[in-house]
Amino acid sequence: MKKALIIGLFALFVCGGTAFAQQSTFAKSKKVTDSEVPVAVVKAFQQDHADVQDKGFWKLHYTETITNGKSTFVPEYYTFNGKKDGEKVVYTYSTAGVQEANKTGSNSRK
């Protein structure tokens, strides 16, 4: 009886652990080229920050979810990293092109 109980608990643990491990979510980011940034984001940036001297670079921040071996990518927001008046600046934009409060801790508004 004791042996059957231990085997049953072990089977429950293995099945529960497998079901839990089938979905994983990760927050990631990667550098993207200007042509990979949505037009709405680029236009909003150009209107808001035409005075940024440094060309800088764009980063896409996204969520990757893996469910049963299938990966799904959801873009969360974009950041522009550059220099203005010799100081590092980071501007954050939603995927729709709306400037947001900075998520990285640097300057984000004019």
PyRosetta script that sets phi, psi and omega in degrees:
from pyrosetta import init, pose_from_sequence

init()
pose = pose_from_sequence("MKKALIIGLFALFVCGGTAFAQQSTFAKSKKVTDSEVPVAVVKAFQQDHADVQDKGFWKLHYTETITNGKSTFVPEYYTFNGKKDGEKVVYTYSTAGVQEANKTGSNSRK")
pose.set_psi(1, -44.6)
pose.set_omega(1, -179.9)
pose.set_phi(2, -63.4)
pose.set_psi(2, -39.9)
pose.set_omega(2, -179.8)
pose.set_phi(3, -64.6)
pose.set_psi(3, -41.1)
pose.set_omega(3, 179.3)
pose.set_phi(4, -65.1)
pose.set_psi(4, -38.3)
pose.set_omega(4, 178.4)
pose.set_phi(5, -65.0)
pose.set_psi(5, -43.4)
pose.set_omega(5, 179.0)
pose.set_phi(6, -64.1)
pose.set_psi(6, -44.0)
pose.set_omega(6, 178.9)
pose.set_phi(7, -63.9)
pose.set_psi(7, -41.7)
pose.set_omega(7, 178.5)
pose.set_phi(8, -63.3)
pose.set_psi(8, -43.2)
pose.set_omega(8, 177.8)
pose.set_phi(9, -65.2)
pose.set_psi(9, -39.2)
pose.set_omega(9, 178.4)
pose.set_phi(10, -64.0)
pose.set_psi(10, -43.5)
pose.set_omega(10, 178.9)
pose.set_phi(11, -62.8)
pose.set_psi(11, -41.9)
pose.set_omega(11, 178.0)
pose.set_phi(12, -63.2)
pose.set_psi(12, -41.4)
pose.set_omega(12, 178.5)
pose.set_phi(13, -63.1)
pose.set_psi(13, -45.3)
pose.set_omega(13, -179.4)
pose.set_phi(14, -64.9)
pose.set_psi(14, -45.3)
pose.set_omega(14, 179.7)
pose.set_phi(15, -65.4)
pose.set_psi(15, -43.4)
pose.set_omega(15, 179.0)
pose.set_phi(16, -65.1)
pose.set_psi(16, -40.4)
pose.set_omega(16, 178.5)
pose.set_phi(17, -66.3)
pose.set_psi(17, -37.0)
pose.set_omega(17, 178.7)
pose.set_phi(18, -67.7)
pose.set_psi(18, -42.2)
pose.set_omega(18, 179.7)
pose.set_phi(19, -65.3)
pose.set_psi(19, -38.4)
pose.set_omega(19, 180.0)
pose.set_phi(20, -67.8)
pose.set_psi(20, -37.2)
pose.set_omega(20, -175.4)
pose.set_phi(21, -79.1)
pose.set_psi(21, -3.7)
pose.set_omega(21, -175.5)
pose.set_phi(22, -77.2)
pose.set_psi(22, -15.7)
pose.set_omega(22, 178.7)
pose.set_phi(23, -128.6)
pose.set_psi(23, 127.6)
pose.set_omega(23, 177.9)
pose.set_phi(24, -132.6)
pose.set_psi(24, 140.7)
pose.set_omega(24, 179.3)
pose.set_phi(25, -125.2)
pose.set_psi(25, 134.1)
pose.set_omega(25, -178.6)
pose.set_phi(26, -130.8)
pose.set_psi(26, 137.9)
pose.set_omega(26, 171.6)
pose.set_phi(27, -92.4)
pose.set_psi(27, 126.2)
pose.set_omega(27, -176.9)
pose.set_phi(28, -135.6)
pose.set_psi(28, 167.1)
pose.set_omega(28, 173.8)
pose.set_phi(29, -146.3)
pose.set_psi(29, 156.0)
pose.set_omega(29, 176.6)
pose.set_phi(30, -152.8)
pose.set_psi(30, 150.0)
pose.set_omega(30, 175.2)
pose.set_phi(31, -69.6)
pose.set_psi(31, 141.4)
pose.set_omega(31, 177.0)
pose.set_phi(32, -130.2)
pose.set_psi(32, 156.2)
pose.set_omega(32, 177.9)
pose.set_phi(33, -80.1)
pose.set_psi(33, 163.8)
pose.set_omega(33, 178.8)
pose.set_phi(34, -56.1)
pose.set_psi(34, -36.1)
pose.set_omega(34, -177.6)
pose.set_phi(35, -72.8)
pose.set_psi(35, -15.7)
pose.set_omega(35, 178.7)
pose.set_phi(36, -89.5)
pose.set_psi(36, -10.3)
pose.set_omega(36, 179.2)
pose.set_phi(37, -84.2)
pose.set_psi(37, 135.2)
pose.set_omega(37, -179.8)
pose.set_phi(38, -57.4)
pose.set_psi(38, 145.7)
pose.set_omega(38, -177.8)
pose.set_phi(39, -57.0)
pose.set_psi(39, -40.5)
pose.set_omega(39, -179.3)
pose.set_phi(40, -60.8)
pose.set_psi(40, -37.6)
pose.set_omega(40, 179.5)
pose.set_phi(41, -69.5)
pose.set_psi(41, -46.0)
pose.set_omega(41, -178.9)
pose.set_phi(42, -63.1)
pose.set_psi(42, -45.0)
pose.set_omega(42, 179.7)
pose.set_phi(43, -62.2)
pose.set_psi(43, -43.5)
pose.set_omega(43, 179.0)
pose.set_phi(44, -63.1)
pose.set_psi(44, -41.8)
pose.set_omega(44, 178.3)
pose.set_phi(45, -62.5)
pose.set_psi(45, -45.5)
pose.set_omega(45, -179.5)
pose.set_phi(46, -62.7)
pose.set_psi(46, -37.3)
pose.set_omega(46, 178.1)
pose.set_phi(47, -71.1)
pose.set_psi(47, -41.3)
pose.set_omega(47, -176.0)
pose.set_phi(48, -78.3)
pose.set_psi(48, -32.1)
pose.set_omega(48, -169.8)
pose.set_phi(49, -136.6)
pose.set_psi(49, 50.2)
pose.set_omega(49, 178.3)
pose.set_phi(50, -66.0)
pose.set_psi(50, -16.7)
pose.set_omega(50, -177.1)
pose.set_phi(51, -88.3)
pose.set_psi(51, 1.8)
pose.set_omega(51, 178.4)
pose.set_phi(52, -73.6)
pose.set_psi(52, 121.1)
pose.set_omega(52, -175.1)
pose.set_phi(53, -80.6)
pose.set_psi(53, -37.8)
pose.set_omega(53, -175.8)
pose.set_phi(54, -77.3)
pose.set_psi(54, 136.7)
pose.set_omega(54, 176.7)
pose.set_phi(55, -60.3)
pose.set_psi(55, -40.0)
pose.set_omega(55, 176.7)
pose.set_phi(56, 64.7)
pose.set_psi(56, -165.8)
pose.set_omega(56, 179.4)
pose.set_phi(57, -148.8)
pose.set_psi(57, 158.1)
pose.set_omega(57, 179.9)
pose.set_phi(58, -103.7)
pose.set_psi(58, 147.1)
pose.set_omega(58, 172.4)
pose.set_phi(59, -128.6)
pose.set_psi(59, 138.3)
pose.set_omega(59, 173.8)
pose.set_phi(60, -99.1)
pose.set_psi(60, 127.7)
pose.set_omega(60, 175.4)
pose.set_phi(61, -106.9)
pose.set_psi(61, 125.5)
pose.set_omega(61, -173.6)
pose.set_phi(62, -141.9)
pose.set_psi(62, 166.5)
pose.set_omega(62, 176.6)
pose.set_phi(63, -111.6)
pose.set_psi(63, 130.3)
pose.set_omega(63, 175.6)
pose.set_phi(64, -109.3)
pose.set_psi(64, 124.7)
pose.set_omega(64, 177.0)
pose.set_phi(65, -116.6)
pose.set_psi(65, 128.2)
pose.set_omega(65, 178.1)
pose.set_phi(66, -111.0)
pose.set_psi(66, 116.8)
pose.set_omega(66, 179.5)
pose.set_phi(67, -125.5)
pose.set_psi(67, 119.2)
pose.set_omega(67, -179.8)
pose.set_phi(68, 51.9)
pose.set_psi(68, 40.1)
pose.set_omega(68, 177.4)
pose.set_phi(69, 82.8)
pose.set_psi(69, -1.4)
pose.set_omega(69, -179.6)
pose.set_phi(70, -103.6)
pose.set_psi(70, 126.3)
pose.set_omega(70, -179.5)
pose.set_phi(71, -93.0)
pose.set_psi(71, 137.0)
pose.set_omega(71, 175.1)
pose.set_phi(72, -125.6)
pose.set_psi(72, 131.0)
pose.set_omega(72, -179.2)
pose.set_phi(73, -111.9)
pose.set_psi(73, 129.8)
pose.set_omega(73, 178.9)
pose.set_phi(74, -124.4)
pose.set_psi(74, 114.5)
pose.set_omega(74, 177.8)
pose.set_phi(75, -66.8)
pose.set_psi(75, 135.1)
pose.set_omega(75, -178.8)
pose.set_phi(76, -103.9)
pose.set_psi(76, -52.4)
pose.set_omega(76, 179.7)
pose.set_phi(77, -164.6)
pose.set_psi(77, 167.2)
pose.set_omega(77, 179.2)
pose.set_phi(78, -117.5)
pose.set_psi(78, 146.7)
pose.set_omega(78, 172.9)
pose.set_phi(79, -125.8)
pose.set_psi(79, 141.7)
pose.set_omega(79, 172.4)
pose.set_phi(80, -106.1)
pose.set_psi(80, 126.2)
pose.set_omega(80, 179.8)
pose.set_phi(81, -112.9)
pose.set_psi(81, 120.5)
pose.set_omega(81, -178.7)
pose.set_phi(82, -158.7)
pose.set_psi(82, -160.3)
pose.set_omega(82, 178.8)
pose.set_phi(83, -129.8)
pose.set_psi(83, 140.8)
pose.set_omega(83, 176.2)
pose.set_phi(84, -135.7)
pose.set_psi(84, 124.3)
pose.set_omega(84, -177.7)
pose.set_phi(85, 54.1)
pose.set_psi(85, 37.7)
pose.set_omega(85, 177.4)
pose.set_phi(86, 78.8)
pose.set_psi(86, 0.3)
pose.set_omega(86, 179.8)
pose.set_phi(87, -111.3)
pose.set_psi(87, 145.7)
pose.set_omega(87, 178.3)
pose.set_phi(88, -68.6)
pose.set_psi(88, 133.6)
pose.set_omega(88, 176.4)
pose.set_phi(89, -129.6)
pose.set_psi(89, 148.5)
pose.set_omega(89, 175.5)
pose.set_phi(90, -133.0)
pose.set_psi(90, 120.7)
pose.set_omega(90, 179.1)
pose.set_phi(91, -111.6)
pose.set_psi(91, 133.9)
pose.set_omega(91, -175.7)
pose.set_phi(92, -111.4)
pose.set_psi(92, 132.1)
pose.set_omega(92, 179.8)
pose.set_phi(93, -129.5)
pose.set_psi(93, 141.8)
pose.set_omega(93, 173.8)
pose.set_phi(94, -69.8)
pose.set_psi(94, 170.2)
pose.set_omega(94, 179.1)
pose.set_phi(95, -67.4)
pose.set_psi(95, -17.0)
pose.set_omega(95, 178.7)
pose.set_phi(96, -91.0)
pose.set_psi(96, -5.0)
pose.set_omega(96, 177.5)
pose.set_phi(97, 97.3)
pose.set_psi(97, 16.7)
pose.set_omega(97, 179.1)
pose.set_phi(98, -97.2)
pose.set_psi(98, 127.1)
pose.set_omega(98, 179.0)
pose.set_phi(99, -69.4)
pose.set_psi(99, 133.9)
pose.set_omega(99, -176.5)
pose.set_phi(100, -114.1)
pose.set_psi(100, 165.4)
pose.set_omega(100, 170.9)
pose.set_phi(101, -60.5)
pose.set_psi(101, 142.3)
pose.set_omega(101, -173.6)
pose.set_phi(102, -65.6)
pose.set_psi(102, 135.4)
pose.set_omega(102, 179.6)
pose.set_phi(103, -96.8)
pose.set_psi(103, -5.8)
pose.set_omega(103, -175.0)
pose.set_phi(104, -110.4)
pose.set_psi(104, -4.3)
pose.set_omega(104, 174.3)
pose.set_phi(105, 96.7)
pose.set_psi(105, -3.3)
pose.set_omega(105, 178.4)
pose.set_phi(106, -99.5)
pose.set_psi(106, -174.7)
pose.set_omega(106, 179.2)
pose.set_phi(107, -63.0)
pose.set_psi(107, 138.6)
pose.set_omega(107, 179.6)
pose.set_phi(108, -133.6)
pose.set_psi(108, -10.8)
pose.set_omega(108, -178.7)
pose.set_phi(109, -120.5)
pose.set_psi(109, 163.0)
pose.set_omega(109, 177.4)
pose.set_phi(110, -65.2)
pose.dump_pdb("model.pdb")
